[in-house]
Amino acid sequence: MPETDNLPPLRDVIAAHDLMAKKSLGQNFLLDLNLTRRIARAADAEGAIVYEVGPGPGGLTRALLAEGAAKVIAVERDQRCVAPLYQIAMAYPDRLFVEMGDAMTVDEAALLQHYGIAEPVRVAANLPYNVGTALLIKWLTAATWPPFFSSLTVMFQREVAERIVAAPGTEHYGRLSVLAGWRCTAKILFDVSRTAFVPPPKIVSTIVRLEPLPEPVAPAELADLQAVTAAAFGQRRKMLRQSLKTLVPDAEALLAEAGIAPTERPERLSVTDFASLARAFRKRC
């Protein structure tokens, strides 16, 4: 690492503070320091202000700081993690700031403003599996765009990662793919072995990087895009002329206005096609 913090090994920290991972919080602690450093470098932490969700005992936090992050703002729910995170803060004076709370309810813009941060930040996180998708959707559906982040370098279970980056016509393509592709560029960086965690999860984890676009790839109202994708993928095996009847009585007329064949299926439509469908839905409703 570029810096040495002289902090004890993470396994010792977990033992000292009796930090058994809680399934209810979706916790799987990441202990492999080579891996956390790799994630920190992938997040371009050096010289950056980083927002981290769910630091736990601080494995990734330590890597972000050691790799040169100017500041790390971390949000953690588990009160047991206060002491180990405080140790890290002492090792890196004025560079780690910990907020206790639920990331799902945090107003990130207000939090950053509290710390005098006006520019977009980099997000780096080993997201808890039980809230990872919900958090991503929260960030992708922000009312203000461009958002509070300049990049997301985050860990998901492999299945979710594949859905985020999926292209039209592939088996994983769905609502999350459309939403991510409408406002961001997204790519898979690398997988993370189960053995890197304590306790080892039953699934493979994957690091994904998303970067927000200045504007969505095609004009549409967010609420309309969410409505048409929900209806279309709610019955993904059916033709759109059938699945969209849950949205409007005359689905074929809606599709005609959007320039889409009524016999198409949702997984074959591009993000631009869904934006066209959303605009047509706005006109009719």
DOFIMAR-373322 format. One line per 4 residues: number of its first residue (from 0); their letters; for each residue x, y, z of C-alpha. Coordinates in steps of 0.5 Angstrom, whole numbers, plus 500, padded with zeros to 3 digits. Layout:
// residues N
NUM) a) X Y Z ~ ...
//
This chain:
// residues 285
0) mpet) 500 500 500 ~ 502 507 499 ~ 501 508 506 ~ 502 504 513
4) dnlp) 497 505 518 ~ 500 500 523 ~ 493 498 525 ~ 492 491 527
8) plrd) 490 485 522 ~ 482 485 521 ~ 481 478 523 ~ 484 481 530
12) viaa) 480 487 530 ~ 473 482 529 ~ 475 478 534 ~ 477 483 539
16) hdlm) 470 487 538 ~ 466 480 537 ~ 464 482 531 ~ 460 476 528
20) akks) 457 478 521 ~ 449 479 522 ~ 445 475 517 ~ 440 480 518
24) lgqn) 444 486 516 ~ 447 482 510 ~ 454 482 512 ~ 460 479 510
28) flld) 466 482 512 ~ 471 483 506 ~ 478 481 509 ~ 483 480 503
32) lnlt) 487 486 504 ~ 490 485 497 ~ 483 485 494 ~ 481 491 498
36) rria) 486 495 495 ~ 485 493 488 ~ 477 495 489 ~ 480 502 492
40) raad) 484 503 486 ~ 479 501 481 ~ 475 506 484 ~ 480 511 483
44) aega) 481 513 490 ~ 487 517 490 ~ 486 524 492 ~ 478 523 491
48) ivye) 473 524 496 ~ 469 517 497 ~ 462 515 500 ~ 462 508 503
52) vgpg) 456 504 505 ~ 457 499 510 ~ 464 499 512 ~ 463 494 517
56) pggl) 470 493 521 ~ 473 497 516 ~ 477 493 511 ~ 475 497 504
60) tral) 475 503 508 ~ 483 502 510 ~ 484 500 503 ~ 481 507 501
64) laeg) 485 511 505 ~ 491 507 504 ~ 491 508 497 ~ 490 516 498
68) aakv) 483 518 498 ~ 483 525 501 ~ 477 523 505 ~ 472 518 506
72) iave) 465 519 508 ~ 462 512 511 ~ 455 510 513 ~ 454 504 517
76) rdqr) 448 502 521 ~ 451 497 526 ~ 453 500 532 ~ 458 495 534
80) cvap) 463 497 528 ~ 464 504 531 ~ 470 502 535 ~ 474 499 530
84) lyqi) 472 505 525 ~ 474 510 530 ~ 481 506 531 ~ 482 507 523
88) amay) 479 515 524 ~ 485 516 529 ~ 490 513 524 ~ 488 517 519
92) pdrl) 486 524 522 ~ 481 528 519 ~ 480 524 513 ~ 475 519 515
96) fvem) 468 521 518 ~ 463 516 520 ~ 455 517 520 ~ 451 512 524
100) gdam) 445 511 520 ~ 441 507 514 ~ 444 508 507 ~ 437 507 504
104) tvde) 434 513 508 ~ 440 518 507 ~ 440 524 503 ~ 447 524 500
108) aall) 447 531 498 ~ 445 534 504 ~ 450 529 508 ~ 456 532 503
112) qhyg) 453 539 504 ~ 454 538 512 ~ 461 536 510 ~ 462 542 506
116) iaep) 463 538 500 ~ 460 541 493 ~ 463 536 488 ~ 460 529 486
120) vrva) 464 524 490 ~ 466 517 488 ~ 462 511 491 ~ 466 505 493
124) anlp) 462 500 497 ~ 462 492 499 ~ 454 493 499 ~ 450 488 503
128) ynvg) 447 483 499 ~ 440 485 502 ~ 440 492 500 ~ 445 492 494
132) tall) 439 493 489 ~ 435 497 492 ~ 440 502 494 ~ 442 502 486
136) ikwl) 435 503 484 ~ 435 509 489 ~ 441 512 486 ~ 439 511 479
140) taat) 432 514 480 ~ 435 521 484 ~ 430 527 482 ~ 436 531 481
144) wppf) 441 529 475 ~ 447 529 474 ~ 447 525 481 ~ 451 526 487
148) fssl) 457 521 485 ~ 462 521 479 ~ 462 514 479 ~ 460 508 483
152) tvmf) 465 502 484 ~ 461 497 488 ~ 460 490 489 ~ 454 486 488
156) qrev) 452 478 487 ~ 454 476 480 ~ 447 475 478 ~ 445 482 480
160) aeri) 451 485 476 ~ 449 481 470 ~ 443 484 470 ~ 446 491 471
164) vaap) 450 491 465 ~ 446 486 460 ~ 444 488 453 ~ 438 487 449
168) gteh) 436 480 447 ~ 440 477 453 ~ 437 473 458 ~ 439 477 464
172) ygrl) 436 484 461 ~ 431 487 464 ~ 428 493 468 ~ 435 494 472
176) svla) 438 494 465 ~ 434 499 462 ~ 434 504 468 ~ 442 503 469
180) gwrc) 443 504 461 ~ 438 510 461 ~ 443 514 466 ~ 449 511 466
184) taki) 455 507 463 ~ 456 500 466 ~ 461 495 466 ~ 463 489 470
188) lfdv) 470 489 473 ~ 472 483 476 ~ 469 477 480 ~ 471 476 488
192) srta) 472 469 491 ~ 467 467 496 ~ 474 465 500 ~ 475 473 501
196) fvpp) 470 474 506 ~ 468 472 513 ~ 463 468 513 ~ 464 466 506
200) pkiv) 457 467 502 ~ 454 462 498 ~ 454 466 492 ~ 460 469 487
204) stiv) 460 477 488 ~ 462 482 483 ~ 465 489 482 ~ 461 493 478
208) rlep) 463 500 476 ~ 458 505 473 ~ 459 512 471 ~ 453 517 470
212) lpep) 451 520 463 ~ 450 528 463 ~ 444 526 460 ~ 440 520 459
216) vapa) 441 516 453 ~ 434 518 450 ~ 429 523 453 ~ 423 521 457
220) elad) 420 522 464 ~ 423 517 469 ~ 416 515 472 ~ 414 514 465
224) lqav) 420 509 464 ~ 419 506 470 ~ 411 504 469 ~ 413 502 462
228) taaa) 418 497 464 ~ 414 495 470 ~ 409 493 465 ~ 413 490 460
232) fgqr) 417 486 464 ~ 412 484 469 ~ 410 479 463 ~ 416 478 460
236) rkml) 414 472 456 ~ 408 475 453 ~ 408 480 447 ~ 408 487 448
240) rqsl) 401 488 446 ~ 399 483 451 ~ 403 485 457 ~ 402 493 456
244) ktlv) 395 492 457 ~ 396 492 464 ~ 398 499 463 ~ 393 502 458
248) pdae) 387 499 455 ~ 389 500 447 ~ 396 497 448 ~ 397 496 440
252) alla) 396 504 439 ~ 401 505 444 ~ 406 501 441 ~ 404 504 434
256) eagi) 405 511 437 ~ 412 509 439 ~ 414 505 433 ~ 414 499 436
260) apte) 412 492 433 ~ 406 489 437 ~ 409 482 437 ~ 416 484 440
264) rper) 418 482 447 ~ 421 486 452 ~ 428 483 452 ~ 429 485 445
268) lsvt) 427 493 446 ~ 433 497 447 ~ 433 503 452 ~ 432 508 447
272) dfas) 426 504 445 ~ 423 504 452 ~ 424 511 452 ~ 420 512 446
276) lara) 415 508 449 ~ 415 512 455 ~ 414 518 451 ~ 408 515 448
280) frkr) 405 513 454 ~ 406 520 457 ~ 402 523 451 ~ 396 518 452
284) c) 396 519 459
//
